[in-house]
Amino acid sequence: MVLTSGRAKFKMATFQRRRKKSSSEAQRCSVKIDGLVAPQVCCRLTSELLKYLLYERQQIPLPYEQIKFDLNRDETARQDTKGKGITPKLKRSKSLFPSSERKRCKHVVDCMEELLPHLEDLFSLTFVPQVLILIGATAVSPKDAYILNFTDALTTSKENSLSAKSCIRSLLREMVTKDFLPISSMPPITNTLLLVKAHRDCGLDWFVPKLTYKLGSRGQQYDISLVGTAHPGLEQVHVEEQGPKDDYIWYQAPISIKGYKEKSVRAAKPEDIWI
């Protein structure tokens, strides 16, 4: 009887720990900007946040733009040596990635170069109130979930919109100064997925509609909200006025970005991650 009671207490304690872990409170960050942003700026914010998270959460060993630059330089060197009839050397410069990591490096760049143009097309077709960046094996149970909210900062005026550069700086500065992303809870090397919320009749072909998708409670959630100021003469867009709430569904990019880790890379400078 005592043994049974002990097992019951053990099971209850295990359940409570799992429940506490799965229902961890979401971390919230509000980025206040003096004005509103057009869809094109929201697209830039999404792409730059994705690049930043890939590096900051240690899914890639160097900032994305540096990896892309190194890969292009390596491709150019290979083409030059091939044109001269010289076999490319196996040992690369220390500033480049090791040759054994070239395939994984190319996978990241190819995925991003395929994703970003489709992302631009999406933002030009419909209003996007939310973007979801997931780090984890699947979209159902990710390790980390980053929700980027645009609902309080949208405008249709491209001319009166704030610049993408100033908004990106405000976003990253707020995240860094408030220590929004704790180093202690770094996810392992895994997949990175992108989902966007858009109108069901916006005519998207590349993104896959997820009609019943709901973000699970497991893992850590980070909510990032862009809060704009509507000055006189500047029309703010309210998504609820664009149609019923049920008309907006989640769309998932059909590719996942697989992270990788190199054995030895050059140390990245702090300015590499800033725009």
C-alpha positions as CSV (number, residue, x, y, z in Angstrom):
1,M,0.0,0.0,0.0
2,V,2.9,2.3,0.8
3,L,4.6,1.4,-2.4
4,T,1.4,2.2,-4.5
5,S,1.0,5.5,-2.7
6,G,4.7,6.3,-3.4
7,R,4.2,5.5,-7.1
8,A,1.1,7.7,-7.3
9,K,3.0,10.6,-5.8
10,F,5.8,10.2,-8.2
11,K,3.5,10.1,-11.2
12,M,1.7,13.2,-9.9
13,A,4.9,15.1,-9.4
14,T,6.1,14.1,-12.9
15,F,2.8,15.3,-14.4
16,Q,3.0,18.6,-12.6
17,R,6.5,19.2,-13.8
18,R,5.5,18.4,-17.4
19,R,2.5,20.6,-17.1
20,K,4.5,23.5,-15.7
21,K,7.1,23.1,-18.4
22,S,4.4,23.0,-21.2
23,S,2.5,26.0,-19.9
24,S,5.4,28.4,-19.4
25,E,4.4,32.0,-19.7
26,A,5.1,33.7,-23.0
27,Q,7.8,36.4,-23.1
28,R,6.4,39.7,-24.4
29,C,8.2,42.6,-26.1
30,S,6.5,45.8,-27.4
31,V,8.4,47.8,-30.0
32,K,7.0,51.4,-30.1
33,I,7.6,53.3,-33.3
34,D,6.7,56.9,-34.2
35,G,4.5,56.2,-37.2
36,L,3.1,53.3,-39.2
37,V,4.6,50.8,-41.6
38,A,3.6,49.6,-45.1
39,P,3.4,45.9,-46.0
40,Q,6.8,46.1,-47.8
41,V,8.4,47.2,-44.5
42,C,6.7,44.4,-42.6
43,C,8.2,42.0,-45.2
44,R,11.7,43.3,-44.5
45,L,11.2,43.1,-40.8
46,T,10.1,39.5,-41.1
47,S,13.1,38.5,-43.3
48,E,15.6,40.3,-41.1
49,L,14.2,38.9,-37.9
50,L,14.4,35.4,-39.4
51,K,18.1,35.9,-40.3
52,Y,18.7,37.3,-36.8
53,L,17.1,34.4,-35.0
54,L,18.9,31.8,-37.1
55,Y,22.2,33.3,-35.9
56,E,21.3,34.5,-32.4
57,R,19.7,31.1,-31.5
58,Q,22.8,29.3,-32.8
59,Q,21.2,27.5,-35.7
60,I,23.9,28.8,-38.0
61,P,27.5,29.6,-37.0
62,L,27.8,33.0,-38.6
63,P,25.3,35.8,-39.6
64,Y,23.4,34.8,-42.7
65,E,24.8,37.6,-44.9
66,Q,28.3,36.5,-44.0
67,I,27.5,32.9,-44.9
68,K,26.0,34.0,-48.2
69,F,29.1,36.2,-48.9
70,D,31.5,33.3,-48.1
71,L,29.6,30.9,-50.3
72,N,29.5,33.3,-53.2
73,R,33.2,33.9,-52.9
74,D,33.9,30.2,-52.7
75,E,31.8,29.6,-55.8
76,T,33.7,32.4,-57.7
77,A,37.0,30.8,-56.7
78,R,35.9,27.4,-57.9
79,Q,34.8,28.8,-61.2
80,D,38.1,30.6,-61.7
81,T,40.2,27.6,-60.9
82,K,37.9,25.4,-63.1
83,G,38.2,27.8,-66.0
84,K,42.1,27.8,-65.7
85,G,42.1,24.0,-65.6
86,I,43.3,23.9,-62.0
87,T,41.9,21.5,-59.5
88,P,40.5,23.5,-56.5
89,K,42.5,23.1,-53.3
90,L,40.9,21.0,-50.6
91,K,42.1,23.3,-47.9
92,R,40.2,26.6,-47.8
93,S,41.1,29.9,-46.2
94,K,40.4,30.2,-42.5
95,S,37.8,32.9,-43.2
96,L,35.7,30.5,-45.2
97,F,33.6,27.5,-44.0
98,P,35.3,24.1,-44.0
99,S,34.7,22.2,-47.2
100,S,32.9,19.4,-45.4
101,E,30.3,21.9,-44.3
102,R,29.7,23.4,-47.8
103,K,26.6,21.3,-48.5
104,R,24.8,22.3,-45.3
105,C,25.8,25.9,-45.8
106,K,24.5,25.9,-49.3
107,H,21.2,24.3,-48.1
108,V,20.6,27.3,-45.7
109,V,21.4,29.9,-48.5
110,D,19.3,28.0,-51.1
111,C,16.3,27.8,-48.7
112,M,16.5,31.5,-47.8
113,E,16.9,32.6,-51.4
114,E,13.8,30.6,-52.4
115,L,11.8,31.7,-49.4
116,L,12.4,35.5,-49.5
117,P,11.0,36.3,-53.0
118,H,7.8,34.3,-52.2
119,L,7.6,36.2,-48.9
120,E,7.7,39.5,-50.8
121,D,4.9,38.3,-53.1
122,L,2.8,37.4,-50.2
123,F,3.0,40.8,-48.5
124,S,2.1,42.4,-51.8
125,L,-1.0,40.4,-52.2
126,T,-2.6,40.6,-48.8
127,F,-2.3,42.2,-45.3
128,V,-0.4,40.0,-42.9
129,P,-1.3,40.6,-39.3
130,Q,1.0,38.0,-37.8
131,V,4.1,36.0,-38.7
132,L,5.2,32.9,-36.8
133,I,8.8,31.7,-36.8
134,L,9.3,28.3,-35.2
135,I,12.5,26.6,-34.1
136,G,11.9,22.9,-33.7
137,A,11.4,19.6,-35.5
138,T,7.7,20.2,-36.3
139,A,5.2,23.1,-36.4
140,V,3.0,21.2,-33.9
141,S,5.5,21.0,-31.0
142,P,8.4,23.5,-31.6
143,K,11.1,24.3,-29.1
144,D,10.7,28.0,-29.5
145,A,7.9,30.0,-31.1
146,Y,8.3,33.7,-32.1
147,I,5.2,35.6,-33.0
148,L,5.6,38.9,-34.8
149,N,2.4,41.1,-34.6
150,F,1.8,43.9,-37.1
151,T,-1.9,44.6,-36.2
152,D,-1.2,47.9,-34.4
153,A,1.2,49.4,-37.0
154,L,-0.2,48.9,-40.5
155,T,-0.8,51.5,-43.2
156,T,-1.5,51.4,-46.9
157,S,0.6,54.5,-47.6
158,K,4.1,53.4,-48.9
159,E,5.2,57.1,-49.1
160,N,4.3,57.9,-45.5
161,S,5.6,54.7,-44.1
162,L,8.6,54.5,-41.8
163,S,11.7,53.2,-43.4
164,A,12.6,49.5,-43.0
165,K,16.1,50.4,-41.7
166,S,14.8,52.4,-38.8
167,C,12.2,49.8,-37.8
168,I,14.7,47.0,-37.9
169,R,17.1,48.9,-35.7
170,S,14.2,49.7,-33.2
171,L,13.2,46.0,-33.2
172,L,16.6,44.6,-32.6
173,R,17.6,47.3,-30.1
174,E,14.5,46.6,-28.0
175,M,15.2,42.9,-28.0
176,V,18.8,43.3,-27.1
177,T,18.5,45.9,-24.4
178,K,15.7,44.1,-22.6
179,D,17.5,40.7,-22.8
180,F,14.5,39.3,-24.5
181,L,16.1,36.1,-25.6
182,P,17.8,34.3,-22.7
183,I,21.0,32.5,-23.4
184,S,20.3,29.8,-20.8
185,S,17.4,28.4,-22.9
186,M,19.2,27.9,-26.2
187,P,17.5,25.4,-28.5
188,P,19.5,22.5,-30.1
189,I,20.4,22.4,-33.8
190,T,17.1,21.7,-35.6
191,N,14.7,23.0,-38.2
192,T,13.4,26.5,-38.6
193,L,9.9,27.0,-40.0
194,L,7.9,30.0,-41.2
195,L,4.2,30.5,-41.0
196,V,2.2,33.6,-41.9
197,K,-1.4,34.6,-41.3
198,A,-3.2,35.9,-44.4
199,H,-6.6,36.0,-46.1
200,R,-7.8,32.7,-47.3
201,D,-8.7,34.1,-50.7
202,C,-5.4,36.0,-51.3
203,G,-4.4,33.7,-54.1
204,L,-1.2,32.2,-52.6
205,D,0.2,29.2,-54.5
206,W,3.6,28.5,-52.9
207,F,2.6,28.6,-49.3
208,V,0.6,25.7,-47.9
209,P,-2.7,26.6,-46.1
210,K,-3.1,25.2,-42.6
211,L,-6.8,25.7,-42.0
212,T,-6.9,24.2,-38.5
213,Y,-3.5,25.0,-37.3
214,K,-3.1,26.1,-33.7
215,L,0.2,26.8,-31.9
216,G,0.7,24.2,-29.2
217,S,1.4,25.0,-25.5
218,R,4.7,23.2,-25.3
219,G,7.9,25.0,-25.7
220,Q,8.7,28.7,-25.1
221,Q,6.7,31.4,-26.8
222,Y,8.0,34.9,-27.5
223,D,5.5,37.6,-28.5
224,I,6.9,40.6,-30.4
225,S,4.4,43.4,-31.1
226,L,5.0,46.4,-33.3
227,V,3.0,49.4,-31.8
228,G,2.7,52.3,-34.2
229,T,1.5,55.9,-33.8
230,A,-1.1,57.1,-36.3
231,H,-0.3,60.8,-37.0
232,P,-2.9,63.1,-38.6
233,G,-3.3,62.4,-42.3
234,L,-1.9,58.9,-42.0
235,E,-4.5,56.2,-42.4
236,Q,-4.1,53.2,-40.2
237,V,-5.3,49.8,-41.4
238,H,-7.3,47.6,-39.0
239,V,-7.3,44.0,-40.1
240,E,-10.7,43.4,-38.6
241,E,-12.1,45.9,-41.1
242,Q,-10.7,43.8,-44.0
243,G,-13.1,41.0,-43.3
244,P,-14.3,38.4,-40.7
245,K,-11.6,37.1,-38.3
246,D,-12.2,33.5,-39.6
247,D,-11.1,34.6,-43.1
248,Y,-7.5,34.8,-41.9
249,I,-5.7,31.5,-41.7
250,W,-2.2,30.3,-41.3
251,Y,0.0,29.5,-44.3
252,Q,3.2,27.5,-43.9
253,A,6.3,27.8,-46.1
254,P,6.9,24.4,-47.8
255,I,10.6,24.4,-46.9
256,S,12.4,24.1,-43.6
257,I,15.8,25.6,-42.8
258,K,18.0,23.0,-41.3
259,G,20.6,24.5,-38.9
260,Y,24.2,23.3,-38.7
261,K,27.3,23.8,-36.6
262,E,30.8,24.0,-37.7
263,K,33.8,22.7,-35.8
264,S,35.9,25.9,-36.3
265,V,34.7,29.2,-37.6
266,R,36.0,32.7,-37.4
267,A,34.6,34.8,-34.5
268,A,31.7,37.0,-35.7
269,K,31.9,40.7,-34.8
270,P,29.0,42.3,-33.0
271,E,28.3,44.6,-35.9
272,D,27.7,41.6,-38.2
273,I,24.2,41.1,-36.9
274,W,23.1,44.8,-37.2
275,I,21.6,46.4,-40.2
